[in-house]
Every structure is written in structure tokens, then in C-alpha cells.
Amino acid sequence: MEIHQLNAKQGWQWIISGFHLFREAPLVWVLSCFTMLLIATTLAIIPLFGQFIFTLISPVFLAGLMYGTRELDEGRQFELFHLFIAFKTHAKPLITIGGIYLIGQVLIIGVVMLIGGSMMTDMLLYGKRVDESELMGVMDSFLTASLLAIALSIPLLMAAWFSPLLVIFNNVPPVIAMQRSFFACLKNFIPFQLYGVTLVILTMLALMPYGLGLVILIPTIFGSIYVSYKDIFLGESPPVTNEEELQDYQKATWQNTAEEPVEKHTAAQVEESTEEIIKETKESKQEEDRPPSHSEPVKIPEKMVKCAQCSVQLPSKDSILNMGNYFCSEEHRKQFQAEDESEK
């Protein structure tokens, strides 16, 4: 599977396209995100293990949201049950991704506490107070530990970013999916920088009105993950509206209209032109009311798909569908299956 390298502006375009996906089904988006938040809050009641359990199953919920997003993007209906659909299809590999991510988090916390020392650990875990003379040393250790935690968490997040989508859409094994996700984020580091900075700014703005903006921002982020997956792995860039070209076109049209000379017509010419317009209107109406001829069948545009092995475009009726992937020939289907089994 090819990983495409994109321009920096695509990071902003992912957010815009994610917002458009949210606008197509806002109620289902809000219900799905609220349900996932409710599950996380309920599990958090369980001391220590509750958070671990949600970290394990969170890739399954993310994969379900991405499946529903694909349904919405392809013109079908996004429903609440899509949030749980991955538990039936890809639960084991997705939970494996959650387990790897959980182990990484635990190791990062262990390294941070080791560098911060026992005093910082007592402050964070037990709320122990320290003297002013010890506070400076604790703050230095805390700053160093925080920077190290960020430096180690970013690669872990990069490995987990696209891995649920690669598992549910492409049947990629969990470890290989995390590897491809990491290199995809690394190859598009500049677009992701713009993407991350924009999300930080939007998060600050969303928190201002009592956090109500998060109702829109969180579904937009999930939608942008799906759009970025299509852009990087499938080469399907989101549509970009060039407003400057539209304004230039309108301006040129207005100028041409204003510069056209006004011709003067006599009363007889005006009456003749009016009769011609009425005649043409009646003929066009008769053409519209006339039923279509059997000799001229209505052509329905064929849906184009991409071969999962060689990426060639072909009509869907001429392709071979196997486990959610399209192939241009039986040979390519067998090659793709053999490569998939060898990777496993």
C-alpha cells in the first residue's frame, strides 16, 4: 500500500472536510461521541483497571466510527450501531493495538516517574507537600520529565493514529498497521504540524463558551481522521473550493455584461422576438414532457473502483470483490491474499 506525501495545506483541508462530514449527520455524530464518552466515564469509576480497559477497547470504538464515516461519505446512512460494529468483525486485532498502546503508555509513565524522582511521584500520586527549598528541584525534574513524556508520546500516537482504519478497511495485521501508520505520519510531518496547531487553536476557542464548542470539534476531529486516511493511503484528496477563481469569474461576467452595448429595437422587432421566444418555450416544454424513447436508453454512470493490488481504476461491475477490497483480476486477488498471509 502506497503512502502519499502531501502538501502542508492539506492539514487545514482535513479539518474543513471533517466539519462537512459532521454537518451531513450532526445528530448521529453527537450521539455516537456522547455514547463513547459515557462508556469511558462509566469505566473510569473502576479504580485503576477501568482506564486500562477503555484504553484497550478504544481502537474498536474508533474503527466503528470510521466505518460509519465511510458509509456517510459514500452516500449511505450513518447510524449509532456503527460505533459497535467492529466488535463483531475485527475485535481481536483492534484490541491488540489497544494493548500495545497501553503498554507504551505504562512504560512512558514509568520513565517519567524514574526521572522525576520519588518526591515528584509522591506529589502527583499522594498530594505530598514540599518545602520552598525543595520546590525548585522538584520543578526542574518535573519539567524534564514532562518534555520527555511528550517526546515519547508523539511516536506512540503516530503509530496508533491510522492503525484502526488500516485494520478494518484493509485487513492489515495490528503490528504492521502501527508501523505503516507511524511512517505515514512521519512522511507527512509538515501537514500534521499545521493540523495539530490548528486543532490546538480550535480547542482553545471551543473551551471558551463553557466547552460547548467541543460538541462540534470532537466529531470534526474524527471526520478529519477518515479524510486524512483517504488522502494519504488512497490518494483521494478532499475537494478544494477555489473562491478566488469563482470571484474572478463573477467579476469577469459582470464586466462583460456591463460593457455589452444596448441595441435599440423597433416595436415590430420586439413583437417578432416575443413570438419566437414563446414558440421556443412551448417546444422545449413538449420535449421535456415527451417520455424517453426505448431506442435511447438512459445511461447510468458506472461506479469506478481501484484494484487493491495494482491500484488501477476500473468499473465496479468488471471488478472482483473480496473482503471489502476490489481486484481487476483473479490473479491479483490471489497475489494480494498471498501477500497478506505472508505478512501475518
N, C-alpha and C positions, 0 to 999 in steps of 0.2 A: 504494500500500500504506500503510495507516494505521499510525502509530506511537502506541501507547497509553502514557499516563503512569500510573505505578503508585505505590502506597504504599511507604513505606520498609521495612515489614516483609517485603515480597516478596524483598528481598535475602537475608534469612535463609531464606526458604522455598525459594529456588532451590537452596541448598546441601543442605537436607534432601531435596528431591526428587531431586537428583543422587545422593545417597547411596542412596536407594531404587532408582534405576536400576542402581547398581553392585551392589546386593545381588541383583538378579534374574539377573545373569550374571557373577559375580566372576572366574571363571577366564578367560573371554574378555577381560574388561577388562584384567586383569593382563598377559595375553599380548600384547594389542594395544599397550599402553603400553610394555611391555618391548621389543617389536619396534621401535617408533619410537625408543626411547632407544638401542637397539643400532645402528640406522641412523645416528643423529646422532653417536654415538661413533666409528663407522667413518669417516664423512666428516670428522670433526674431525682425523683422522690426516693428512689432506692439508693442508699448510701454507696458511693464509690462505683459499684458494679453497674448502676443504671446508666451512667455516662459511657462506660465501656461498651455496653450493649448497643446503645444508639450509634456509637461510632462504627460498630461492626455492621449494622444494617443500613446506615445512611447511604452507601452506594446503591443499595437496592431501591430505595425511595428515589434517588436521583435518576437512576435508569428508568424508573417508571414515569417520572415527569418528562424525561427526554422522549420516551415512546409516545406519550400524549402530545408533546410538542410537534413531533413528526407528523402525527395524524392531523393536527391543526394546520401545519404548513402545507400538507398535500391536499387540503380542501375537505378533510373529514372532520368528525366531531371529537373534541377533547372532553373527556368525562373524568369524574372523580376516581372511578375504579382503576384508571390507568396508573395511579400512584402506587398500587399494589400488584400490578400485573407482572413485574419482574420476579416476584417471589415464586411464581409458577414456572417461569421459563429459564431464568439464569441466576437463581438464588445462590448456588454454591460458589461460582467464580466471583460474584459480586461481594459476597461475604468474605471471600479470601482477600479481595482488595481492601475491604474494611479492616481485616485483621492485620495486614501488612502496614496499613496507615496507623493503626492503633499502636503497634509495636514501635514504629518510628516515633510517634508522639511520646511514648513512655521513655524511650532512650534519650530523646531531646530533654525531657524534664529532668531525667537523672543527671545528664551532663550539666544542665543549668544549676541544679542544686549542689553538684560537686564543686563547681567553680564558685558559686555564691557562698559556700561555707555553711556550717551548721547554724550560725547566728541568723543568716537570711532565711534559712529554712524554718527556724522557729518563729520568725516574724510573719512569714507567709502562711504557715500552717496553724500556728497556735496563737498568733497575735501577741507575741512577747515584745515587751518594751525594752528599748536600749537607751543608754546614756548618750548625751550630746557628743562626748568624746569618741564613742564607738559608732556614732551615726555616719560620719564621713566615710569610714572604712566600709561600712555596710552598703552605702550608696554607690561607692566605686565598684564593689563586687556586683551589686545589683545591675548597674549599667552595663558592665562587661557581659554578665550572664544574659541580659535581655538582648543585646546585639548578637550574641552567639545563637540564641534561640531563634531569632529572626533569620539569620543566615542559614541555619539548618532546616527551618520550617519551609522556606521557599522551595527548595528542590523537592521536598516531600509533597508539597501542594501541587507542584508541576507534574509529578508522577501520577497523582490521583485526579487531575483535572478532567482529562478526556477518557480515562480508562473505563468508567462505566459505560460510556457511549460506544467505545470500541468493542466491549464485550457483548452488549445487547444488539448492536447493529451489524457487527462484522464477525461475531463468534471468535474473537481473539482471546487466547488464554490470559489469565489475570496478570501474570508476571510480565509477559510480552506487551500486554496492553499498557502497563505502567511505564515500561521502557519507551514505547512509542509516544505516549503522552508527554513524557519528560523531554524527549528530543524535539517533539513538535512545538512545545512551549519555548525551548531553547532556540530553535531555528527562527521563531517569530518573537524574539525577546523585545524588539522595539515596539511592535504593535501592542504587546501585552503591557509595556510600560505606560503607553498612552491610555490603554484600557484601565489599568489599575489606578492611575492618577485621577482619571475621570470618575471612577467609582468612589474614590475617597471623597472627592468634592461633592458628588451627588448624595453620598451617605450623610455628610455634614448638613447639607440642605434638607434632607429628608427627616433628620432628627429634630430640626428646629420646631416644626408645629406639633409638638408632643409625640414625635415619632410616627405621625400618621403617614408621612411620605414613604415609609417602609412598605406600606401596603402595595404601593406601585413599584417601588425599587426592587424588592426581592423577586417578584415574578419576572421583572425585566432582566435581572441578572441570570435567572435560569434560562430564559429565552435566548439571551446572548451567548450562553454556553453552547446551545444547539447550533446557533448561527455560525459561531466560530469553528465548530466541528465541521460543518458543511464546507466552510470556506477553506480550511486548512487541509482536510483529508479528502474531500470530494471535489475540490476546485470549483464549487458553486458559490460564487460571490453574491452577497446580497445586492439588490438593485439600488443604484445611487441616482437620486434625482438632482440633476444639474440645474439649479434655479437660475444661474447666471445666463445659460443658454436660453432658458424659457423667457427671461426678461428681455434678452436681446431680440428674440424672435417677435415678442409682442411689440417691442419698440419699433422694429423694422416694419411690422404690419401697420401700426398706427401711422408711421411716417408715410408709407406708400399710399394709405387711404387718404391722408390729408393732402398729398401732393397731386392726386389724380384730378384732372380738370373736369369741371361740371359742364356737361353738354346741355344745350337748350333744345327742347323738342316742341314741335307744334302739337295742337290738340288732336289732329288726325293720327300722328305718330304715337302719341300716348295711348289713344284708344286701340290702335292696332297692336301695340305691345301688350296691353292688358288682356286682349282676347287670346294672344299667343300664350301668355302665362297661364290663363285659365285652362286652355286646351292641354298644355303640358301637365298641369296638375291633375286633370282628370285621367290622362293616360297613365301617369305614374301610379295613381291610386288603383286603377284597374290592374296594372302589373303586380301591385302588392297583394291585391285580393285574389289573384289567379292562383289556384292550387299548383303545387310543384308537379312537373311532368315526370312520368315514370322513366322516361328516357334519359333524364338528367338527375341522377340520384344525388342526394345531399352528401357531401364529403365531410366526414368526421376526422378531425386531425388525430393522428396516431400519437400515442404516448411514447416518448423516447426514453430509453434506459441505458445504463452504462454497464459493460461487462466487468465483473469483479476481478477478472484475471488480467485482461489486456486493456481495459478502460475504453474500448471502442463503443461508440454510440450506435444503437440500433433500435428499431421499433419493438415495443414490448411483445407484440404477437409473434415476432420471429425469434424471441429470446427463450432461454431455458431458465425457469425459476426454481431455485433450490435453497431452502432455509433462509429465505429473505434476500438472497443475492441473485442477480441476473447474470447469465452467461450467453456468449454468442454461439457457442458450440458445445457439444458433449465432451469433446477433448479438453477444452478449457475448464469445464466443470470438474472433470476428474483431476486435472492438474491442481486446481485451487484446493480441492478436497485433500489431495495428497500432501500439498504444502502445509495445509492447516494441521493435518495429523502429525506431520513430521515436527512441526513447531511444538505441538503438545508433548 
